[in-house]
Amino acid sequence: MIKRESYNPFVNIDRFCVLFYFLLVLMGWLNIYAAVYNEDHKNIFDLSQKYGKQLIWIGSATVLAVLILAIEADFYTVFAYFFYGFFLLLCIAVPFLGREVKGSRSWFRFGDFGIQPAEFMKFATNLALAKFLSNANLQVDQGKRGISNFFKKYRSTIIALLIIGFPLLIIKKLQDETGLAIVFAAFVFTLYREGLSVNFLLVGFIAAVLFVLALLVDNVYLFIVIGSLCAFSLLFIRRNRRNIFLVLLIGIGACGMVKATSSVYQKLEEHQKVRIDVLLGRGTINLKKEGYNVNQAKIAIGSGGLLGKGYLQGTQTKYDFVPEQDTDFIFCTVGEEWGFLGTTVVILLQLTLILRIVSMAERQRSDFSRIYGYGVASVLFFHLAINIGMTIGLAPVIGIPLPFFSYGGSSLWSFTILLFIFIKLDANRLSILR
């Protein structure tokens, strides 16, 4: 173990990550300023404007980052389950004690400021998942087969999925925050790094394909296709009792999912159906109603051309054509004012930070630190992909912020905590026994 005569919390921190963090936060603030810019309010410290409030969040996030680095790294390992339980309780309590914002009761309000516990559940889940997986094994022994041994073989996988699934269900069912809930699915990618079979990923991909087809194609035709594929597959496999049962099980499961998808779709609220229809291009889309947000977002991004219209010169931005342009649709401001070149730079900066985190995760000596690092990278990538995807019509509009760019204290604090805990864990790697 490396001897430390005097404790310095900032020794060995990854300056690359810290630099990119502040660079992205600064770029985000500049775009928030542009998104809400008004000739009558030019003072950057005007707290009546969102860019003024965001400066407070940035300052407090900086203090928070310093505090995280000042705490011993073992603290996050020891209290991983405590954080998970504490924020899980807050997520359960907020629908009853919080205030409703935009149809969702998921906020605790303190004057003009609000805190969303679900945002902090992301780093808490990552800590709990890392602690559990660092003492578990997702690789399955090829032992006895059968239902009786299934739970024994997949015990670790099931528990890991429950750690991910509990906050997902609570946030979706109690708070009706679909976007934030879906983010927790990103942690599944961490499981593959730790040995989860790729067959689960294949099953997930097939399920996603069936989900889309069930909404686009008449169910009767899908049943015929699934039945034909099952019958055709029997011609190329050894026809024993086990294989025939497996093919029948897959066929019944696929048909069941198709039927369930259609049933669930019919039970969705109207605005949720509209978002799915817009994404899949079903029927005639009214660009003045359900298709308005995405259409205006595409116009804003496309109008920027190669180099953009110039900072504070965006007409779509200035005249508020795109709703939520300082939060979920902040990428539209980048596209219109900075152009294709600017959006490319932003995406590359985000991806560079994510790849740096993956590289740092691989050099960890602690399983806990490595798993946590992959969780950070997965969450950031998921946010980046879905946020940009929904602004250009490739993903449903589900309200996911762009990391370090979108306005909001809860999201900025959440991303800051998520990232700087890993920076601290990485800085501590040299003090771990070989």
DALIN-V370838 format. One record per residue. SS is DSSP state (H for helix, E for strand, - for the rest). PSI is psi as a letter, one per 40 degrees, with the letter a starting at -180 (none if undefined). D_CENTER is the distance of its C-alpha to the mean C-alpha in whole Angstrom. Layout:
BEGIN
[[SS/PSI/D_CENTER] [SS/PSI/D_CENTER]]
END
This chain:
BEGIN
[[-/i/37] [-/h/37] [-/h/39] [-/h/38] [-/d/41] [-/h/39] [-/h/35] [-/h/33] [-/e/29] [-/e/29] [-/h/30] [-/e/28] [-/i/25] [-/h/23] [H/d/25] [H/d/23] [H/d/19] [H/d/21] [H/d/22] [H/d/19] [H/d/18] [H/d/20] [H/d/21] [H/d/17] [H/d/18] [H/d/21] [H/d/21] [H/d/18] [H/d/21] [H/d/23] [H/d/21] [H/d/21] [H/d/25] [H/d/25] [H/d/23] [-/e/25] [-/h/29] [E/h/32] [-/d/35] [-/e/36] [E/g/34] [-/e/34] [-/h/34] [-/e/30] [-/e/31] [-/h/31] [-/e/29] [-/e/30] [-/i/27] [H/d/24] [H/d/24] [H/d/27] [H/d/24] [H/d/21] [H/d/24] [H/d/24] [H/d/21] [H/d/21] [H/d/24] [H/d/23] [H/d/20] [H/d/22] [H/d/24] [H/d/22] [H/d/21] [H/d/25] [H/d/25] [H/d/22] [H/d/24] [H/d/27] [-/i/26] [-/i/27] [-/d/25] [H/d/26] [H/d/25] [H/d/21] [H/d/23] [H/d/25] [-/e/23] [H/d/20] [H/d/21] [H/d/22] [H/d/19] [H/d/17] [H/d/20] [H/d/21] [H/d/17] [H/d/17] [H/d/21] [H/d/20] [H/d/17] [H/d/20] [H/d/22] [H/d/21] [H/d/22] [H/d/25] [H/e/26] [-/a/23] [E/i/24] [E/h/23] [E/h/21] [-/f/20] [-/e/21] [E/h/19] [E/g/20] [E/e/17] [E/i/19] [E/h/22] [E/h/24] [E/g/26] [-/b/28] [-/e/26] [E/i/23] [E/i/20] [E/h/18] [-/h/15] [H/d/15] [H/d/12] [H/d/10] [H/e/12] [H/d/12] [H/d/9] [H/d/11] [H/d/14] [H/d/12] [H/d/12] [H/d/16] [H/d/17] [H/d/15] [H/d/17] [H/d/20] [H/d/21] [H/d/20] [-/e/22] [-/e/25] [-/i/24] [-/h/25] [-/e/23] [-/h/25] [-/h/28] [-/i/31] [-/g/33] [-/b/36] [-/i/37] [-/i/36] [-/i/35] [H/d/34] [H/d/35] [H/e/34] [H/d/30] [H/d/29] [H/d/30] [H/d/29] [-/f/25] [H/d/26] [H/d/23] [H/d/21] [H/d/21] [H/d/21] [H/d/17] [H/d/16] [H/d/17] [H/d/16] [H/d/12] [H/d/14] [H/d/16] [H/d/13] [H/d/11] [H/d/15] [H/d/16] [H/d/13] [H/d/14] [H/d/18] [H/d/19] [H/e/17] [-/f/16] [-/g/13] [H/d/11] [H/d/8] [H/d/7] [H/d/8] [H/d/7] [H/d/3] [H/e/6] [H/d/7] [H/d/6] [H/e/9] [H/d/11] [H/d/11] [H/d/13] [H/d/15] [H/d/17] [H/d/18] [-/e/19] [-/e/21] [-/h/20] [-/i/22] [H/e/21] [H/d/23] [H/d/20] [H/d/17] [H/d/20] [H/d/21] [H/d/17] [H/d/18] [H/d/21] [H/d/20] [H/d/18] [H/d/21] [H/d/23] [H/d/20] [H/d/21] [H/d/25] [H/d/25] [H/e/24] [H/d/26] [-/i/29] [-/h/32] [H/d/31] [H/d/35] [H/d/35] [H/d/31] [H/d/33] [H/d/36] [H/d/34] [H/d/32] [H/d/36] [H/d/37] [H/d/35] [H/d/36] [H/d/39] [H/d/39] [H/d/37] [-/e/40] [-/e/42] [-/e/41] [-/i/40] [-/h/43] [-/g/43] [-/i/44] [H/d/43] [H/d/39] [H/d/38] [H/d/39] [H/d/38] [H/d/34] [H/d/35] [H/d/35] [H/d/33] [H/d/30] [H/d/32] [H/d/32] [H/d/28] [H/d/27] [H/d/30] [H/d/28] [H/d/25] [H/d/26] [H/d/28] [H/d/25] [H/d/23] [H/d/26] [H/d/27] [H/d/23] [H/d/23] [H/d/26] [H/e/25] [-/i/22] [-/i/23] [H/d/24] [H/d/22] [H/d/19] [H/d/22] [H/d/22] [H/d/19] [H/d/19] [H/d/22] [H/d/21] [H/d/19] [H/e/21] [-/f/24] [-/h/26] [-/a/29] [-/h/30] [-/h/28] [-/h/29] [-/e/28] [-/e/29] [-/c/27] [-/d/24] [-/e/24] [H/d/24] [H/d/21] [H/d/20] [H/d/24] [H/d/24] [H/d/21] [H/d/22] [H/d/26] [H/d/24] [H/d/23] [H/d/26] [H/e/28] [-/d/27] [-/a/29] [-/d/29] [-/e/29] [-/i/28] [-/e/31] [-/i/31] [-/h/29] [-/e/29] [-/e/31] [-/h/29] [H/d/30] [H/d/27] [H/d/26] [H/d/29] [-/e/30] [-/f/27] [-/d/26] [-/h/23] [-/i/21] [-/f/19] [-/e/19] [-/e/19] [-/c/15] [-/d/13] [-/f/16] [H/d/16] [H/d/16] [H/d/19] [H/d/21] [H/d/21] [H/d/22] [H/d/25] [H/d/26] [H/e/25] [H/a/25] [H/d/24] [H/d/25] [H/d/23] [H/d/20] [H/d/21] [H/d/21] [H/d/18] [H/d/16] [H/d/18] [H/d/18] [H/d/14] [H/d/14] [H/d/17] [H/d/16] [H/d/13] [H/d/16] [H/d/18] [H/d/16] [H/d/16] [H/d/20] [H/d/20] [H/d/19] [H/d/21] [-/e/24] [-/i/23] [-/e/26] [-/h/24] [H/d/22] [H/d/20] [H/d/20] [H/d/19] [H/d/16] [H/d/15] [H/d/15] [H/d/13] [H/d/10] [H/d/10] [H/d/10] [H/d/7] [H/d/4] [H/d/6] [H/d/7] [H/d/4] [H/d/4] [H/d/8] [H/d/9] [H/d/8] [H/d/9] [H/d/12] [H/d/12] [H/d/13] [H/d/15] [-/e/18] [-/e/18] [-/e/16] [-/i/13] [-/i/14] [-/h/13] [-/e/11] [-/f/11] [-/h/7] [-/i/9] [-/h/10] [-/h/9] [-/e/13] [-/d/14] [-/i/14] [-/i/16] [-/h/16] [H/d/17] [H/d/14] [H/d/11] [H/d/14] [H/d/15] [H/d/12] [H/d/11] [H/d/14] [H/d/15] [H/d/12] [H/d/14] [H/d/17] [H/d/18] [H/d/17] [H/d/19] [H/d/22] [H/d/22] [H/d/22] [H/d/25] [H/e/27] [H/d/27] [H/e/30] [H/e/32] [-/h/31] [-/i/33] [-/none/34]]
END
